[in-house]
């Protein structure tokens, strides 16, 4: 990962346009090919970003400034004009072991894998922990019509869960063997803000009754 603290101006052009005036920000170039622009406040969410895979070119402007031209596979463009660099370092973070789910969330995923139709009629499991270049999707399923459905399982559904599922869907929908892929955010509780964002992204929210699911998995009726 490369971390750069710089005074910069950022312009995004694609499905919409966005402009960030000149200010000091943190620029992150990650090994997975993504580029993120952060400020020192407001939220954990970047001010702007480009999802992987993308290409980064450094060019010199007529005024002698460095400009990063970041281009996505869909030809969206992020232009970062750098006026002054305060810090520039690169770090090898190695292979991340991934998020370790707590006991309830992990068990919830296991139960939903056994009973996917509780999320939607006719839903069947294809695979748990479906691998992608940016991490595993909790459950990959098919609906009654044979369409692909990616399910992200959380104990509490918040905005970060919607963002995580959005990134998975963006990647999965590039695979012609899977597309179109729709998403379901499954959680015991889903925050109102997450519902609004999910609706805007075309993601379905499913509130899961953990105790009811545990009843379906009654230990008294198991052989082992």
N, C-alpha and C positions, 0 to 999 in steps of 0.2 A: 504494500500500500504506500502511495505517495501522499504526503500531507504538505500543503502549501498554505501559509498565511500571507495574504496579499491584499493590497488595495486594488479593487477590480470593478469592472462594469460587466453585467451579464445580460445577454439578449437571447431569447428563445424564439424560434420560429418553427411551426409545425401545424398541428390541428388548431392551435391558438398561438397568439404571440404574447410575450411577457418581457418586461424590462426591469432590471435592477440597476439603479444609478450607482455611481462610483462610491465605494465604501470598503472598509476592511472586512474580509470574510475568510473562512476556512474552506479550502478546496481539497476534495478527496478524490484520488484516482485509485480505484480498487482493482485488485488482480482479476476479478470476474469481468472487468471491462466497463463497469459503471463509473460515472462521474457525478459527484454530489457537491452542492454549494451550500454551506452552512453559515448562519450568523451566530452571534454570541448570546442570543436570547430568542424568546418567542415560543420555541418548541423544539423537541427532538427531531422533528421532521425537517428535511432540507428545504431551503428556499426554492431551489430548482435542482433538477437532476436529469441524467440521461441513463436509461436502463440498458443493461448489456443485451447483446453485444453492440459496441459502438467503436468508432475510430477517432483518434485524437491527433490533430496536426498542430504544430506550433509554427506560426508565421510571424513575420516582423512587419509592422505597419509602417506607413510613410513617415510617421512621427517618431519611429524608433521604439515603439512599445511592442511587447510580446502579446500575441493573441492566440488563444487556444480555440481551434475550430473543432467541435465535437459533433460527429454525424452518426445518426442511428441507421439501422437497416432500412427504415421506412423514410429516410432522407429528412427527418426532423433535424434541426441544427441548433446547437447551443454554442454561442460565441462568448468567450470570456476574455475581455480586454484587460490586461494586467498593467497597472501603472507603476506599482512598487511591490517587491517581494520582501516580506519580513522574516520568513522562515520557509525552508524547503528541505524536506527529509524523506527518505524511503525506508520502509520497514518490511521485513519478511515475517508475516504473522503465522506462517505454517498452516497446517490443515486444522480447521476448527472441528471439534467433536460434535457440534450441533447443540441445539437447545435441549436440555434435559427436563422433560415434563414432570410436574409434580404427580403424586400418586393418583389423585382424583382425575386429573386431565388425561393421564395415560390410560387409566382404567376406562374412562369415558370413551376414548378412541377405540379401545378394544371392544367395548360393548356395541358401539355403533358399527364397527366392522362386522360384528355378528348379526346385527339387526338393522341394516341400512334402510329398510323400508319404513322405519319409524321417522325418517327424515322426509321421505316423499314416497308416495305409492309407486310400486314397481321398481324402486331403486335397488340395484344389485352391486355387490362389491367386485371390483376388478383386482385391486391390490392395495394393501396398506403400505404407507411410507413410499409412495410412488416417486422414484428418483427424478430430479431435474438438476440443471446446472447450478441453480441457486438454492438448492435444498429440497428435502423430500416433502411432497404433498401428503397430508395425513391419510386421506382416503381417496382413491380414484375409483369412480363408480360409473355405471351406465343406467340411464333412466328407462322407462317402459318403452320408449320409442327408439332405443339404441344409442341415444346421444351421450357424449362424455360429460361427466360431472365431477368437478374437483371439490372436495370437502375439507375445510379447515376447521379443526376442533379446538375450542378454547373452553376453559372453565368460565371465564368472563369475556364476553365479546366486546371489544373496544376498537377504537379507530385503527390502532396498529395491526389488529387482526385482519381488518378489511384491507389495509394497505398490503399486508403480506400476501393475502389471497389474490389481490389485484396483480401483484408481480408474477405469481405463479400462472395466473390465467393469461397474462400477456405473453409469457413464454410458451405455454402449452398450445395456445392458439396459432403458433407459428408452425406446428407440426401438422401436416396435411392428413396424417393418419388418425389424429385425435380431433381436430377442429371440425365443427365449433365446440368449444368447451365452456360450459357455464359453471358458476360457483355457488356453493352453499356454505355459509358461516354458521356452524353449529356450536351452541354454548348453553350453559345453564341460565345465564343472564346476558342480555344484550343491551348495551347502553344506547340511549336515544340518538346521540350523535353518530354512533356506529351504524344504526339503522338507516339514518338519513344518507350517510355516505355510501352504504351498501346499495341502497335503492338507486342512487345516482350512477353507480358502477354496474348496475344490472345483476347484483349479487343477491341471492335469496337468504333471508335470516331464518334459522330454525332454533327455537328454544327447546332444550332437551331436559326432560325430567330424569335426573340421575337415579333417584330412588326407584322410579318405575322401570327403568332399564335394568337395574340390579335385580328387580323382581323377575324380569324375563330370564335372567341368568341365575336362576335359583340353585344354590349349591346343594340343596337336598335331593335334587333330581339328577345330579351328576354321577357318573360311574367312578370318576376319579377326582 
